[in-house]
Every structure is written in structure tokens, then in C-alpha cells.
């Protein structure tokens, strides 16, 4: 189920980038995906970025921290830390 929801979330994100979807709608999709599969680092990074885009710093920080917890490589840890730093600056 999470894989199917993730595919819909990716399409929603693409549509948002084309101006066809709101950020709030995409956040809803990614929140659902992370509920179903909380172990996917990239989902948390995307959610952190989306929260930051709509000025929700507490939620962005939480998602970035979850991204750090699920990081499996140095590159993933760095991307999570960048999101955490961005949340702290807002």
C-alpha cells in the first residue's frame, strides 16, 4: 500500500511543481505515505521541504529529524542535517 501511495505522492509533487496542485495537497499525500512506511528517508526529506515551503517550522524540524533517524548513508545524513539547519534558521 505504501508503494502505491508513494507513487501517487510523487505524481502530486510533480503536479505541484507544474502549478497544478497545492502544497497542502501534496503534504497530505506524503503524510499518508510516512504513516504507512515511516522508514523511508527520502519521504521525510520531501515532507520537511514541503513543510518549510508553507512556513511550518516545527513540522519541518520534526520531519527533518525523522529523516536523520532513517538515514542509511553519509549522504542521507548530510541531507537531513541540511534540512535541520534550515529549520533552525526559520
N, CA, C and O atoms as CSV, one atom per row, in Angstrom:
chain,resi,resn,atom,element,x,y,z
A,1,UNK,N,N,0.823,-1.201,0.000
A,1,UNK,CA,C,0.000,0.000,0.000
A,1,UNK,C,C,0.863,1.260,0.000
A,1,UNK,O,O,0.539,2.237,-0.675
A,2,UNK,N,N,1.951,1.238,0.751
A,2,UNK,CA,C,2.810,2.427,0.828
A,2,UNK,C,C,3.434,2.736,-0.524
A,2,UNK,O,O,3.554,3.902,-0.901
A,3,UNK,N,N,3.829,1.709,-1.253
A,3,UNK,CA,C,4.437,1.935,-2.571
A,3,UNK,C,C,3.445,2.593,-3.526
A,3,UNK,O,O,3.808,3.495,-4.282
A,4,UNK,N,N,2.208,2.144,-3.488
A,4,UNK,CA,C,1.179,2.755,-4.335
A,4,UNK,C,C,0.940,4.205,-3.936
A,4,UNK,O,O,0.856,5.088,-4.789
A,5,UNK,N,N,0.831,4.440,-2.643
A,5,UNK,CA,C,0.614,5.813,-2.148
A,5,UNK,C,C,1.802,6.705,-2.483
A,5,UNK,O,O,1.634,7.880,-2.812
A,6,UNK,N,N,3.007,6.138,-2.397
A,6,UNK,CA,C,4.207,6.902,-2.727
A,6,UNK,C,C,4.182,7.312,-4.197
A,6,UNK,O,O,4.542,8.441,-4.532
A,7,UNK,N,N,3.763,6.407,-5.070
A,7,UNK,CA,C,3.680,6.735,-6.495
A,7,UNK,C,C,2.710,7.898,-6.719
A,7,UNK,O,O,2.993,8.802,-7.506
A,8,UNK,N,N,1.573,7.876,-6.032
A,8,UNK,CA,C,0.613,8.981,-6.142
A,8,UNK,C,C,1.208,10.278,-5.592
A,8,UNK,O,O,0.984,11.354,-6.146
A,9,UNK,N,N,1.963,10.169,-4.503
A,9,UNK,CA,C,2.581,11.347,-3.898
A,9,UNK,C,C,3.613,11.968,-4.840
A,9,UNK,O,O,3.705,13.191,-4.946
A,10,UNK,N,N,4.377,11.133,-5.513
A,10,UNK,CA,C,5.382,11.631,-6.460
A,10,UNK,C,C,4.702,12.360,-7.616
A,10,UNK,O,O,5.167,13.415,-8.049
A,11,UNK,N,N,3.615,11.805,-8.109
A,11,UNK,CA,C,2.859,12.470,-9.178
A,11,UNK,C,C,2.279,13.784,-8.671
A,11,UNK,O,O,2.313,14.791,-9.378
A,12,UNK,N,N,1.753,13.781,-7.463
A,12,UNK,CA,C,1.202,15.010,-6.880
A,12,UNK,C,C,2.288,16.070,-6.743
A,12,UNK,O,O,2.043,17.245,-7.014
A,13,UNK,N,N,3.487,15.666,-6.325
A,13,UNK,CA,C,4.599,16.604,-6.197
A,13,UNK,C,C,4.974,17.182,-7.562
A,13,UNK,O,O,5.218,18.382,-7.690
A,14,UNK,N,N,5.016,16.337,-8.555
A,14,UNK,CA,C,5.310,16.811,-9.915
A,14,UNK,C,C,4.244,17.801,-10.379
A,14,UNK,O,O,4.558,18.832,-10.975
A,15,UNK,N,N,2.989,17.480,-10.101
A,15,UNK,CA,C,1.895,18.381,-10.478
A,15,UNK,C,C,1.982,19.702,-9.713
A,15,UNK,O,O,1.664,20.758,-10.261
A,16,UNK,N,N,2.405,19.650,-8.469
A,16,UNK,CA,C,2.607,20.885,-7.695
A,16,UNK,C,C,3.681,21.743,-8.352
A,16,UNK,O,O,3.532,22.958,-8.484
A,17,UNK,N,N,4.758,21.092,-8.761
A,17,UNK,CA,C,5.846,21.829,-9.396
A,17,UNK,C,C,5.423,22.451,-10.724
A,17,UNK,O,O,6.042,23.404,-11.197
A,18,UNK,N,N,4.371,21.909,-11.319
A,18,UNK,CA,C,3.816,22.454,-12.568
A,18,UNK,C,C,2.686,23.444,-12.301
A,18,UNK,O,O,2.102,23.993,-13.236
A,19,UNK,N,N,2.378,23.672,-11.019
A,19,UNK,CA,C,1.311,24.599,-10.658
A,19,UNK,C,C,-0.078,24.010,-10.713
A,19,UNK,O,O,-1.064,24.747,-10.731
A,20,UNK,N,N,-0.174,22.685,-10.740
A,20,UNK,CA,C,-1.465,22.014,-10.869
A,20,UNK,C,C,-2.027,21.498,-9.547
A,20,UNK,O,O,-3.190,21.099,-9.478
A,21,UNK,N,N,-1.209,21.503,-8.503
A,21,UNK,CA,C,-1.616,21.032,-7.170
A,21,UNK,C,C,-1.106,22.003,-6.130
A,21,UNK,O,O,-0.107,22.690,-6.344
A,22,UNK,N,N,-1.796,22.060,-5.004
A,22,UNK,CA,C,-1.327,22.902,-3.910
A,22,UNK,C,C,-0.310,22.133,-3.067
A,22,UNK,O,O,-0.292,20.902,-3.057
A,23,UNK,N,N,0.521,22.874,-2.373
A,23,UNK,CA,C,1.484,22.252,-1.467
A,23,UNK,C,C,0.748,21.491,-0.371
A,23,UNK,O,O,1.172,20.406,0.028
A,24,UNK,N,N,-0.347,22.053,0.112
A,24,UNK,CA,C,-1.121,21.378,1.167
A,24,UNK,C,C,-1.600,20.002,0.710
A,24,UNK,O,O,-1.577,19.051,1.490
A,25,UNK,N,N,-2.027,19.888,-0.532
A,25,UNK,CA,C,-2.495,18.599,-1.048
A,25,UNK,C,C,-1.349,17.590,-1.108
A,25,UNK,O,O,-1.536,16.409,-0.818
A,26,UNK,N,N,-0.176,18.063,-1.484
A,26,UNK,CA,C,0.979,17.172,-1.564
A,26,UNK,C,C,1.428,16.755,-0.162
A,26,UNK,O,O,1.804,15.604,0.057
A,27,UNK,N,N,1.388,17.685,0.771
A,27,UNK,CA,C,1.724,17.354,2.161
A,27,UNK,C,C,0.820,16.235,2.661
A,27,UNK,O,O,1.294,15.296,3.302
A,28,UNK,N,N,-0.456,16.324,2.380
A,28,UNK,CA,C,-1.393,15.285,2.804
A,28,UNK,C,C,-0.986,13.925,2.253
A,28,UNK,O,O,-1.052,12.917,2.956
A,29,UNK,N,N,-0.566,13.903,0.993
A,29,UNK,CA,C,-0.130,12.636,0.380
A,29,UNK,C,C,1.106,12.083,1.093
A,29,UNK,O,O,1.160,10.900,1.429
A,30,UNK,N,N,2.093,12.947,1.318
A,30,UNK,CA,C,3.326,12.480,1.951
A,30,UNK,C,C,3.118,12.119,3.422
A,30,UNK,O,O,3.784,11.219,3.933
A,31,UNK,N,N,2.223,12.796,4.095
A,31,UNK,CA,C,1.912,12.401,5.476
A,31,UNK,C,C,1.336,10.990,5.505
A,31,UNK,O,O,1.657,10.195,6.388
A,32,UNK,N,N,0.495,10.694,4.545
A,32,UNK,CA,C,-0.082,9.352,4.469
A,32,UNK,C,C,1.006,8.313,4.183
A,32,UNK,O,O,1.024,7.245,4.795
A,33,UNK,N,N,1.898,8.625,3.264
A,33,UNK,CA,C,2.976,7.698,2.927
A,33,UNK,C,C,3.869,7.441,4.136
A,33,UNK,O,O,4.233,6.298,4.409
A,34,UNK,N,N,4.222,8.503,4.864
A,34,UNK,CA,C,5.107,8.307,6.021
A,34,UNK,C,C,4.410,7.582,7.161
A,34,UNK,O,O,5.067,6.934,7.976
A,35,UNK,N,N,3.096,7.683,7.229
A,35,UNK,CA,C,2.361,6.882,8.231
A,35,UNK,C,C,2.435,5.402,7.874
A,35,UNK,O,O,2.598,4.552,8.748
A,36,UNK,N,N,2.313,5.101,6.579
A,36,UNK,CA,C,2.327,3.708,6.140
A,36,UNK,C,C,3.730,3.110,6.134
A,36,UNK,O,O,3.905,1.925,6.418
A,37,UNK,N,N,4.726,3.929,5.810
A,37,UNK,CA,C,6.103,3.452,5.727
A,37,UNK,C,C,7.028,4.508,6.328
A,37,UNK,O,O,7.616,5.305,5.597
A,38,UNK,N,N,7.160,4.519,7.650
A,38,UNK,CA,C,7.944,5.565,8.314
A,38,UNK,C,C,9.452,5.421,8.159
A,38,UNK,O,O,10.196,6.259,8.667
A,39,UNK,N,N,9.917,4.407,7.488
A,39,UNK,CA,C,11.347,4.168,7.386
A,39,UNK,C,C,12.013,4.692,6.129
A,39,UNK,O,O,13.198,4.438,5.917
A,40,UNK,N,N,11.280,5.423,5.280
A,40,UNK,CA,C,11.849,5.899,4.023
A,40,UNK,C,C,12.412,7.307,4.186
A,40,UNK,O,O,11.666,8.273,4.345
A,41,UNK,N,N,13.717,7.408,4.145
A,41,UNK,CA,C,14.425,8.679,4.331
A,41,UNK,C,C,13.949,9.755,3.355
A,41,UNK,O,O,13.661,10.878,3.768
A,42,UNK,N,N,13.867,9.430,2.087
A,42,UNK,CA,C,13.511,10.426,1.066
A,42,UNK,C,C,12.119,11.008,1.290
A,42,UNK,O,O,11.893,12.190,1.032
A,43,UNK,N,N,11.197,10.196,1.764
A,43,UNK,CA,C,9.851,10.713,2.056
A,43,UNK,C,C,9.912,11.782,3.136
A,43,UNK,O,O,9.234,12.805,3.042
A,44,UNK,N,N,10.722,11.547,4.160
A,44,UNK,CA,C,10.843,12.531,5.246
A,44,UNK,C,C,11.512,13.809,4.775
A,44,UNK,O,O,11.121,14.902,5.184
A,45,UNK,N,N,12.524,13.682,3.914
A,45,UNK,CA,C,13.176,14.873,3.363
A,45,UNK,C,C,12.173,15.689,2.567
A,45,UNK,O,O,12.085,16.906,2.729
A,46,UNK,N,N,11.420,15.020,1.707
A,46,UNK,CA,C,10.420,15.715,0.896
A,46,UNK,C,C,9.397,16.401,1.783
A,46,UNK,O,O,9.032,17.550,1.537
A,47,UNK,N,N,8.938,15.716,2.800
A,47,UNK,CA,C,7.956,16.296,3.711
A,47,UNK,C,C,8.537,17.497,4.449
A,47,UNK,O,O,7.841,18.493,4.640
A,48,UNK,N,N,9.796,17.422,4.867
A,48,UNK,CA,C,10.443,18.552,5.537
A,48,UNK,C,C,10.488,19.772,4.620
A,48,UNK,O,O,10.211,20.890,5.054
A,49,UNK,N,N,10.833,19.558,3.369
A,49,UNK,CA,C,10.894,20.649,2.397
A,49,UNK,C,C,9.504,21.249,2.181
A,49,UNK,O,O,9.350,22.469,2.130
A,50,UNK,N,N,8.510,20.398,2.058
A,50,UNK,CA,C,7.137,20.885,1.844
A,50,UNK,C,C,6.647,21.697,3.037
A,50,UNK,O,O,6.050,22.759,2.864
A,51,UNK,N,N,6.896,21.206,4.234
A,51,UNK,CA,C,6.500,21.956,5.428
A,51,UNK,C,C,7.202,23.321,5.459
A,51,UNK,O,O,6.579,24.337,5.768
A,52,UNK,N,N,8.484,23.336,5.142
A,52,UNK,CA,C,9.219,24.601,5.125
A,52,UNK,C,C,8.631,25.554,4.086
A,52,UNK,O,O,8.566,26.762,4.314
A,53,UNK,N,N,8.208,25.015,2.956
A,53,UNK,CA,C,7.630,25.845,1.886
A,53,UNK,C,C,6.371,26.575,2.322
A,53,UNK,O,O,6.065,27.652,1.809
A,54,UNK,N,N,5.634,25.992,3.273
A,54,UNK,CA,C,4.397,26.629,3.735
A,54,UNK,C,C,4.556,27.188,5.151
A,54,UNK,O,O,3.578,27.394,5.869
A,55,UNK,N,N,5.802,27.425,5.530
A,55,UNK,CA,C,6.122,28.069,6.813
A,55,UNK,C,C,5.559,27.327,8.026
A,55,UNK,O,O,4.878,27.909,8.870
A,56,UNK,N,N,5.857,26.041,8.091
A,56,UNK,CA,C,5.516,25.224,9.251
A,56,UNK,C,C,6.824,24.697,9.845
A,56,UNK,O,O,7.160,23.525,9.675
A,57,UNK,N,N,7.570,25.580,10.553
A,57,UNK,CA,C,8.912,25.199,11.003
A,57,UNK,C,C,8.952,24.032,11.985
A,57,UNK,O,O,9.879,23.224,11.922
A,58,UNK,N,N,8.001,23.919,12.869
A,58,UNK,CA,C,8.016,22.806,13.832
A,58,UNK,C,C,7.832,21.475,13.110
A,58,UNK,O,O,8.523,20.500,13.403
A,59,UNK,N,N,6.902,21.444,12.173
A,59,UNK,CA,C,6.679,20.219,11.404
A,59,UNK,C,C,7.883,19.907,10.512
A,59,UNK,O,O,8.261,18.746,10.351
A,60,UNK,N,N,8.485,20.960,9.931
A,60,UNK,CA,C,9.667,20.763,9.091
A,60,UNK,C,C,10.803,20.165,9.916
A,60,UNK,O,O,11.496,19.255,9.460
A,61,UNK,N,N,10.993,20.678,11.130
A,61,UNK,CA,C,12.047,20.166,12.011
A,61,UNK,C,C,11.784,18.702,12.370
A,61,UNK,O,O,12.698,17.878,12.334
A,62,UNK,N,N,10.542,18.382,12.715
A,62,UNK,CA,C,10.197,17.006,13.063
A,62,UNK,C,C,10.480,16.068,11.888
A,62,UNK,O,O,11.064,15.001,12.072
A,63,UNK,N,N,10.072,16.460,10.695
A,63,UNK,CA,C,10.296,15.622,9.512
A,63,UNK,C,C,11.793,15.483,9.235
A,63,UNK,O,O,12.256,14.399,8.877
A,64,UNK,N,N,12.546,16.556,9.396
A,64,UNK,CA,C,13.991,16.500,9.176
A,64,UNK,C,C,14.666,15.585,10.199
A,64,UNK,O,O,15.596,14.853,9.863
A,65,UNK,N,N,14.200,15.629,11.435
A,65,UNK,CA,C,14.750,14.733,12.456
A,65,UNK,C,C,14.429,13.278,12.129
A,65,UNK,O,O,15.259,12.391,12.330
A,66,UNK,N,N,13.234,13.042,11.630
A,66,UNK,CA,C,12.876,11.672,11.208
A,66,UNK,C,C,13.740,11.233,10.034
A,66,UNK,O,O,14.121,10.066,9.936
A,67,UNK,N,N,14.053,12.185,9.134
A,67,UNK,CA,C,14.949,11.875,8.016
A,67,UNK,C,C,16.322,11.463,8.539
A,67,UNK,O,O,16.934,10.529,8.020
A,68,UNK,N,N,16.797,12.149,9.552
A,68,UNK,CA,C,18.098,11.797,10.118
A,68,UNK,C,C,18.049,10.408,10.754
A,68,UNK,O,O,18.992,9.628,10.617
A,69,UNK,N,N,16.961,10.100,11.442
A,69,UNK,CA,C,16.818,8.787,12.084
A,69,UNK,C,C,16.794,7.653,11.064
A,69,UNK,O,O,17.235,6.542,11.357
A,70,UNK,N,N,16.280,7.932,9.869
A,70,UNK,CA,C,16.151,6.884,8.849
A,70,UNK,C,C,17.296,6.879,7.847
A,70,UNK,O,O,17.320,6.050,6.937
A,71,UNK,N,N,18.246,7.798,8.005
A,71,UNK,CA,C,19.383,7.865,7.086
A,71,UNK,C,C,20.206,6.589,7.160
A,71,UNK,O,O,20.456,6.059,8.243
A,72,UNK,N,N,20.620,6.108,6.009
A,72,UNK,CA,C,21.397,4.878,5.945
A,72,UNK,C,C,22.785,5.103,5.334
A,72,UNK,O,O,23.581,4.170,5.230
A,73,UNK,N,N,23.061,6.315,4.944
A,73,UNK,CA,C,24.363,6.600,4.345
A,73,UNK,C,C,24.823,7.988,4.789
A,73,UNK,O,O,24.021,8.791,5.265
A,74,UNK,N,N,26.105,8.264,4.632
A,74,UNK,CA,C,26.580,9.607,4.967
A,74,UNK,C,C,25.862,10.703,4.160
A,74,UNK,O,O,25.544,11.762,4.701
A,75,UNK,N,N,25.614,10.454,2.897
A,75,UNK,CA,C,24.917,11.446,2.069
A,75,UNK,C,C,23.512,11.716,2.596
A,75,UNK,O,O,23.061,12.862,2.604
A,76,UNK,N,N,22.826,10.675,3.031
A,76,UNK,CA,C,21.485,10.869,3.596
A,76,UNK,C,C,21.559,11.624,4.917
A,76,UNK,O,O,20.708,12.470,5.194
A,77,UNK,N,N,22.555,11.332,5.728
A,77,UNK,CA,C,22.708,12.066,6.989
A,77,UNK,C,C,22.960,13.550,6.720
A,77,UNK,O,O,22.423,14.412,7.415
A,78,UNK,N,N,23.773,13.838,5.716
A,78,UNK,CA,C,24.047,15.230,5.362
A,78,UNK,C,C,22.768,15.923,4.895
A,78,UNK,O,O,22.500,17.053,5.302
A,79,UNK,N,N,21.980,15.269,4.054
A,79,UNK,CA,C,20.747,15.904,3.569
A,79,UNK,C,C,19.792,16.174,4.728
A,79,UNK,O,O,19.110,17.198,4.739
A,80,UNK,N,N,19.737,15.285,5.684
A,80,UNK,CA,C,18.889,15.507,6.862
A,80,UNK,C,C,19.408,16.674,7.696
A,80,UNK,O,O,18.632,17.511,8.158
A,81,UNK,N,N,20.710,16.722,7.883
A,81,UNK,CA,C,21.293,17.820,8.664
A,81,UNK,C,C,21.084,19.171,7.983
A,81,UNK,O,O,20.881,20.181,8.658
A,82,UNK,N,N,21.132,19.195,6.669
A,82,UNK,CA,C,20.849,20.438,5.942
A,82,UNK,C,C,19.425,20.881,6.206
A,82,UNK,O,O,19.177,22.068,6.412
A,83,UNK,N,N,18.485,19.948,6.203
A,83,UNK,CA,C,17.088,20.281,6.474
A,83,UNK,C,C,16.915,20.749,7.924
A,83,UNK,O,O,16.162,21.685,8.193
A,84,UNK,N,N,17.605,20.103,8.841
A,84,UNK,CA,C,17.532,20.523,10.249
A,84,UNK,C,C,18.065,21.941,10.396
A,84,UNK,O,O,17.455,22.770,11.071
A,85,UNK,N,N,19.201,22.221,9.766
A,85,UNK,CA,C,19.780,23.567,9.830
A,85,UNK,C,C,18.822,24.598,9.233
A,85,UNK,O,O,18.649,25.688,9.779
A,86,UNK,N,N,18.215,24.247,8.126
A,86,UNK,CA,C,17.252,25.158,7.515
A,86,UNK,C,C,16.076,25.426,8.426
A,86,UNK,O,O,15.585,26.553,8.490
A,87,UNK,N,N,15.620,24.415,9.128
A,87,UNK,CA,C,14.508,24.591,10.069
A,87,UNK,C,C,14.901,25.490,11.225
A,87,UNK,O,O,14.089,26.287,11.696
A,88,UNK,N,N,16.123,25.374,11.681
A,88,UNK,CA,C,16.598,26.204,12.787
A,88,UNK,C,C,16.739,27.661,12.372
A,88,UNK,O,O,16.608,28.559,13.204
A,89,UNK,N,N,17.002,27.897,11.110
A,89,UNK,CA,C,17.185,29.271,10.629
A,89,UNK,C,C,15.863,29.983,10.388
A,89,UNK,O,O,15.837,31.206,10.254
A,90,UNK,N,N,14.782,29.250,10.331
A,90,UNK,CA,C,13.470,29.859,10.082
A,90,UNK,C,C,12.739,30.159,11.348
A,90,UNK,O,O,11.621,30.673,11.308
